[in-house]
Amino acid sequence: MIRKLILPVRKLLSGTLRKWFNRLPEERRFAVYRHLVDCDPAPKERLVLKIAETQAELEGCFTLLHDAYVARNFMQPDPSGMRVTIYHALPTTTTLCAKYDGEVVGTLSLIRESVLGFPLQRIFDLTALREKQGNIAEVSALAVHRRFRRTGGTILFPLMKFMYAYCTTFFDTRHLVIAVTPSHVEMYESLLFFKRLTPDVVEHYDFVNGTPAVGATLDLRTAPETFRKHYSSKPAKRNLHAFFTEVKLPNIQLPPRRFDTTNDPVLTPELLDHFFNVRTKVFSQLSDRKKRLLHAIYDLPAYHDVLPAVSDGNQDQTVRRRHRRFSVRCPARFSVVAPDGTEGNLNLDIIQLSCYGFQAHAPIPVPINRWGEVTIQLGPAEVSRIRVAACRQAGSGFYGFLLGEPDLIWRKFVNALYRGSTHADLEDATRLMIDRPGTAVGVAL
């Protein structure tokens, strides 16, 4: 994803020298990468960094991303000439763009958690990260125009600085997560000090056409001190600490805000219709379940006509009941905001579950159709955290819950139940959590 920074290394490390370089200790290799940093603290005024908010800007981002992904075999060519995913449709996703002389030449998307979760949570376990304080955002859909891939960090570093400033001052984000190819992960580790989520490589990540992927994370609260330690003594063009934390770039246009919100949704009903119905078939290709979740996100009359149609209530119940259900006994805690604005924590006892929902007993009434986060103890050391909503009452004190996008722990747990055939298999289900990420469940984003 940051191919332009790898090119100088490849040029330097051709043939035998490259083999020698790969045998160096990790810290020595990382020092070489950091020596090649080239961040201009005063970019030309022709460069503008902003949130993509107009149809032309979004189309420029999606087209640039499509061409870059097709060139790297991360996707098959799309008739629209754009790469647009369901995550781009969410109000919790912000797409940043870099424009040079008015043309979009760089882009990346920041995905905050919603009922659809993160793309990478389907193959990487985020449980340990969720236990830490602070919100999480996934950095995705990064691309730079080919004209600027051989110019060091002319576009990339200002775009990364914009991302850093936006996340730390506007997006209420502490932890960044990424999924990148194995050949690129060292650049993130050496330059920005990302830490791998797991040492294993997921060999087949369907979100990017089955490309192998490595997951990594960066704590934005501790990053400045780490940057200072490694960059403060370097000259201005190699000092990423000063570049990220001290330098002010007039090229960056942070969004004006009237209220203290954490998202900058730009998709009007007209833009949603244009990108997800007219130009692409993203909405029509969604599962019925994801269509229902999308309606829950855009629960406003103005959006109703552009959202994909969903089955009626009776059909919905029929489809939901086709999933096998399993009897369990899992304690859980549901955090939800009541209609009057007060936040409450409800203890639940989950007694039955399936792929995309569960039934639970609650000692006090649970608000219906209010999304919140549930923390579920699936086993002695396995905890799943998912966005859920109580969708119906199923008797005195019993409620049916609809899940947002299940996390990896939940998927592995349910997959283990599906594969079991005896009572002993069900008891052993949580022990299968140690399976390598990505092998217990398929990825279908």
Secondary structure, 3 states (H helix, E strand, C coil): CCHHHHHHHHHHCCCHHHHHHHCCCHHHHHHHHHHCCCCCCCCCCCEEEEECCCHHHHHHHHHHHHHHHHHCCCCCCCCCCCCCCHHHHCCCEEEEEEEECCEEEEEEEEEECCCCCCHHHHCCCCHHHHCCCCCEEEEEEEEECHHHCCCCCCCHHHHHHHHHHHHHHCCCCCEEEEEECCCCHHHHHHHHCCEECCCCCEEEEHHHCCEEEEEEEEECCCHHHHHHHHHCCCCHHHCHHHHHHCCCCCCECCCCCCCCCCCCCCCCHHHHHHHHHHCCCCCCCCCHHHHHHHHHHCCCHHHHCCCCCCCCHHHHHHHHHCCCCEEEEEEEEEEEECCCCCEEEEEEEEEEECCCEEEEECCCCCCECCEEEEEEEEECCEEEEEEEEEEEECCCCEEEEEECCCCHHHHHHHHHHHHCCCHHHHHCHHHHHHCCCCCCCCCCC
